[in-house]
Amino acid sequence: MTSEVATDLAEKMRLRAALIERIGGYMTAHAIGVVAELGIADLIKDGVRGSEELAAESGTHEPSLRRLLRMLGAVGITTEPEPGHFALTDVGAQLRSDSPDSLRAFSRMFCHPIFFSAWQGLEHAVTTGERAFDHVYGKDFYHHIAAHEDVSALFNVAMSEESRIAAAQLTAAYDFSDAGTVVDLGGGDGTLLTAILTSHPRLRGIVFDSPSGVAEAPAVLENAGIADRCEARAGDFFQDIPTDGDLYIVKSVFQDWNDEDSLALLRSCRAQMPDSATLLIVGSVLPETAATDQPIPFFTDLNMLVIAGGRERSESEFRAMLEDTGFTVRSVKLSAAGPLSIIRATPAPA
Ligand SMILES: C[S@@+](CC[C@H](N)C(=O)[O-])C[C@H]1O[C@@H](n2cnc3c(N)ncnc32)[C@H](O)[C@@H]1O
């Protein structure tokens, strides 16, 4: 074989492997979901555990569990320092429930059969522009999970795991000292507001969400010792939002909604929040073109097409929506620690 032929073949093999590894993404997601569901990372903790003990403790089939953990070793979730013995990498350690940075519930939720089944409707969504979730389940995501208490509770914890790190980024990036009463619209179990109020003892707060979305919030606020200055309020943010706030946070919510609904939500905020209040839109801002260094907002964007019918938006799209609904954009800030954007807007004079 000439050296040109060998180089050409090596390049073909590299390209082939790159595509096949990406196709294996769904296998990786399934494998992570099973490890999260079975609590295997909680058994490994920070040690090295043999697959026989792990199988006995998790009630699984040892040769199959070993293959699962080995496959996860190939993608950097576990290591296998000696045959049949496994440890967690720093990435895999996030699957432990006892880690303050745990993403176990997040992994269980996003690798849940509900999500996997909905993704089977991706072709339908791309062909028609309709939500895949509704096509597969016959109703929208939030109505579906409201009728399934266990899934709704898992979703709320999954969101709070994601919000914990975002809360640290937000409190580092935004000065809340004069905020008075902070309202978190679509605030889930109150994790974000708990972090803000814990570091600002003079602030008061209202976590506002649907009845199933806010169900776990009273316990979270009580456990954090802030229930005397933070209320959990249930309602529909398209109809009635609290009118007694000074700062309104909307984090990772607009991505759930199409443009018509997002504009309706912004109009609801503009009509009901005091003229002197501030609106903070917190979450991802989609780069204007595809970027391999920031894949997560693009994953979320497609996930929204499948699950919720919404989409991620670019800074210019957020600006246009805010201006259309009577807000003035005051600043757009990117958290220094990562891709979390904070858009600050105030009601424009009528
Ligand atoms: C993607 S989650 C984000 C939760 C939280 N802000 C966070 O970042 O972790 C969207 C939230 O909007 C809430 N939500 C959906 N529809 C709502 C409605 N009509 N009124 C109030 N909240 C709603 C959901 O229950 C959910 O908690």
The ligand as a Tripos MOL2 file, in Angstrom:
@<TRIPOS>MOLECULE
LIG
   27    29     1     0     0
SMALL
NO_CHARGES

@<TRIPOS>ATOM
      1 C1        -38.2970   24.3830   31.8380 C.3       1 LIG1
      2 S1        -39.0730   24.6310   33.3810 S.3       1 LIG1
      3 C2        -37.9900   25.7910   34.1480 C.3       1 LIG1
      4 C3        -38.1290   25.7820   35.6310 C.3       1 LIG1
      5 C4        -37.2040   26.7540   36.3650 C.3       1 LIG1
      6 N1        -37.4350   28.1380   35.9980 N.3       1 LIG1
      7 C5        -35.7660   26.3750   36.1330 C.2       1 LIG1
      8 O1        -35.0770   27.0490   35.3620 O.co2     1 LIG1
      9 O2        -35.3110   25.3750   36.7150 O.co2     1 LIG1
     10 C6        -40.4970   25.6280   32.9810 C.3       1 LIG1
     11 C7        -41.4140   25.8990   34.1500 C.3       1 LIG1
     12 O3        -42.5650   26.6250   33.6870 O.3       1 LIG1
     13 C8        -43.6860   26.1420   34.4070 C.3       1 LIG1
     14 N2        -44.9340   26.4430   33.6880 N.ar      1 LIG1
     15 C9        -45.3680   25.9100   32.5120 C.ar      1 LIG1
     16 N3        -46.5500   26.4340   32.1790 N.ar      1 LIG1
     17 C10       -46.8980   27.3260   33.1460 C.ar      1 LIG1
     18 C11       -48.0140   28.2070   33.3450 C.ar      1 LIG1
     19 N4        -48.9940   28.2830   32.4310 N.pl3     1 LIG1
     20 N5        -48.0270   28.9900   34.4450 N.ar      1 LIG1
     21 C12       -47.0210   28.9130   35.3610 C.ar      1 LIG1
     22 N6        -45.9250   28.1160   35.2150 N.ar      1 LIG1
     23 C13       -45.8670   27.3290   34.1290 C.ar      1 LIG1
     24 C14       -43.4180   24.6460   34.5040 C.3       1 LIG1
     25 O4        -44.2100   24.0280   35.5040 O.3       1 LIG1
     26 C15       -41.9330   24.6270   34.8190 C.3       1 LIG1
     27 O5        -41.6760   24.6780   36.1900 O.3       1 LIG1
@<TRIPOS>BOND
     1     1     2 1
     2     2     3 1
     3     2    10 1
     4     3     4 1
     5     4     5 1
     6     5     6 1
     7     5     7 1
     8     7     8 2
     9     7     9 1
    10    10    11 1
    11    11    12 1
    12    11    26 1
    13    12    13 1
    14    13    14 1
    15    13    24 1
    16    14    15 ar
    17    14    23 ar
    18    15    16 ar
    19    16    17 ar
    20    17    18 ar
    21    17    23 ar
    22    18    19 1
    23    18    20 ar
    24    20    21 ar
    25    21    22 ar
    26    22    23 ar
    27    24    25 1
    28    24    26 1
    29    26    27 1
@<TRIPOS>SUBSTRUCTURE
     1 LIG1         1 GROUP 0 **** ****
